[in-house]
Amino acid sequence: MAYKYLVIVESPAKAKTIEKYLGKNYKVVASVGHIRDLPKSKMGVDTENNYEPHYISIRGKGDVIKSLKAAAKKAEKVYLAADPDREGEAIAWHLSFLLGLDLNDKNRVVFNEITKEAVKAAFKEPRTINLDLVDAQQARRILDRLVGYSLSPILWRKVKKGLSAGRVQSVALKIIIDRENDIRKFIPEEYWSIDGNFQKAKKKFKANFWGLDGKKKKLPNAEAVKEVTTRIKGKEYNVTKVEKKERKRNPALPFTTSSLQQEAARKLNFRTRKTMMVAQQLYEGIALGKQGTVGLITYMRTDSTRIADSAKAEVAEYIEKTYGSEFSAHGGRKVKNAQGAQDAHEAIRPSSVMRAPNEIKQYLDKDQLKLYTLIWSRLVASQMTPAVLDTMKVTLEQNGVIFIANGAKVKFKGFMQVYVEGRDDGKEDKENILPDLAEGDKVNALDIEPKQHFTQPPARFSEATLIRALEENGVGRPSTYAPTLETIQRRYYVKLTNKRFEPTELGEIVNSLIVEFFPQIVDVHFTASMEGDLDKIGVGKEKWVEVVDRFYRPFEKELTNAEEKIEKIQIKDEPAGFDCDLCGHPMVIKLGRYGKFYACSNFPECRNTKAIVKEIGVTCPVCNEGQVIERKSKKNRLFYGCSRYPDCDFTSWDKPIGRPCPKCGQYLVEKKVKGGKQVVCINGDYEENVQK
C-alpha cells in the first residue's frame, strides 16, 4: 500500500502544499469544493416534512466522487480537511456520507493557516464533524433555496424570464435603491465659507471664519457674508487664544474579510472578487524557493479581529528588532470584536510576520505582492504603539470677526511608521504646521476669500462602502459579500458607473415588487436577526428546522397573496427613431438581461439587433469617417472605439478630444491624473490643461 492515510481538502493547490508537509504515509486529494447540493431543476426541499433537503451529487463531479471512493478504499483512515468554516464543515459531512464514514469517528481536521507547524498540530487533534455547524450551513442553504425558488418564478411570470431574487441580494439591492431615491429627492442648499491666508514673520498659514462676537455663525447666503466682510477693517488680527494639546491616534485592527475587501478597494483598486481570489492563492500556498510551498496568510473568511498569542509575541519581537522597543505595544493591545461576530477563527494575518514582503517579493506576482503587503503591514501596525500628534488651535480676532486655524504635526509616528488606514473619500490626512503663535501676537491677513458652496447629495455606494453598509446592518456574512455583489450585477439589477452602483430600470421594478409583497425579505432588521439565528444554530442554541419554519410559514402566505395580486408588468418597447437596415421596419429599444439594446419591431421574422452606443461627438482620428463611441471591455472597463469597427480598428483607453496636437499633428486625449484631468498627445511630447 502506497499510503496509510487519505486526506481530503477542497482545492488542488492546497492538496499539493499539505501533502509535502505530511510525508509519504499520507495522500492528499481535493474534492474541488462541494460535491453534493440541492438539485438545480427543482426546489429540493420538502416543506411538508420538516424541510427535508433532497441532496444529489453535483453534475460534473462524477469522476471526482469515483476517484475519492477508490482512494478511500485503499486507506486505513480518511481525514476530512475542508476549510475551517460552515461551508467546509458541510463539505466534510457530505463527504462522510458519500464515503460511508462513521460520524462518531474523529476524522475532521481544521487549521487556520497552511504552514507545516499548523498542519501537523491539527493532525494531532482531529475531532468529529460539528453537526451544529453543518445544520447552520444547511439552514442557510435551505432558506436561500426557499426564497430564490419561490420568488424567481413569480418574477418570471409577472415581469420577464431570467430574473431572480434572494435573501441577501434583495436587501443589498434595496439599500442601493434607497440611496438612489435619497439622491433624487435631494435639494441642494446654499452655504458660504470665508477662507483666509495669514502671515506671521514670513510664515504663511490658513484660517477659516468661525463666528461673530464670540458666537459661532453660519453663512447661508451672500447677505450673511457681507455682514461679516463689512466688519473687517484693515489686515491686522489679534491672536486671542492658543490651545495646544497632545492627541493619540490608535492603529486600525487586523483585517476581517469585510475590512480587507474595503481597504483593497481603497488602496489597491481591487474589485471584491479579485481580492478574495488573490487572498485564496496566498492562503493555499506559494512556492518560496528552497522553503517549499507555504501558506502565507491565515484563512481569509472571518469576522474576527482576534489574533493568536503566539502571533502577537512574534510581531512584538519583529517590531522591537526592526523599529525599536518604543514602537511595540508588546502584544498587550486588547481588541473587542464587532457585535454579532462569530469569532470562529482569527483575523486575516500573515502566517509568519518574519516573512516580510521585500524578502519574498521575487516569488509573488504583482497582485499577490500588493495584497500580501497590505495584510502584513496592517498586522504589524495593529501591534504598534499609538501615533502622538501635537495639535494647535489658534483663534484670530478683529472687530468681533473670528477666524480659527487648526494645525497638527506628528510628534511620534508610532504605527504610522508602517501603515495608515485609507479613507472612502480618497483624501489623506496631512500635517498642517502653524507658526509659533502666542496670545497677544498680531498677524496679517494676506487675503480673505468668500466662497459659495452647495450641499452635495449622498454618494452612491462603491463595492467597499456597500460591503460596509451590509456589515454594519448585520446582513450577510464574510463568505456572502462577494457573491452577493456579483449576483446583483449579473442580473443587471445594478450597474457600475464610475465605480459606483447605480440601479437599473429592471432592478427598480424587481425591488418595488419585493418591497410591496415581501416586506420581510428586504427588511434589514429581520434579515440581520435571521443571521443571528443562523449563528445560534451553529453553537447549538437553536434547532435549524424551527428557525426555517418560523420564516417560511408567514412567507408562504405572502407567496399566495403575491400570486393573486401582482399584475403582469409589461415593459414597453421604446421607439428607437430609425428603421431596420435589413427589412425597413421601425427599430425599438428593448430591455434585455444585460440592459437596453436596439431590436427590429418585425421580430421574429427579422432578428436584427444592435448595441446601444454613446457617441462622444468626436470624429475617429484614424479613419476620419466614423464616430468615436464609448464601449465596455469584458471586465466592464470603459474604452473608446470607432463606430466603423471592424472596418476601422481604432481603440483607446483615454478619451479623444477632437483636436490635433499643435506640435506633431497627432490626436490629443484626455487622461485622468491625480487631482484631475490632463490633455496629452498620444506621442507623449505635449500636455496641457491640468485641472485640479
Summary of the structure (lengths in Angstrom):
residues: 692
radius of gyration: 30.7
end to end distance: 71.5
largest distance: 97.9
contacts: 2119
relative contact order: 0.10
helix: 35%
strand: 27%
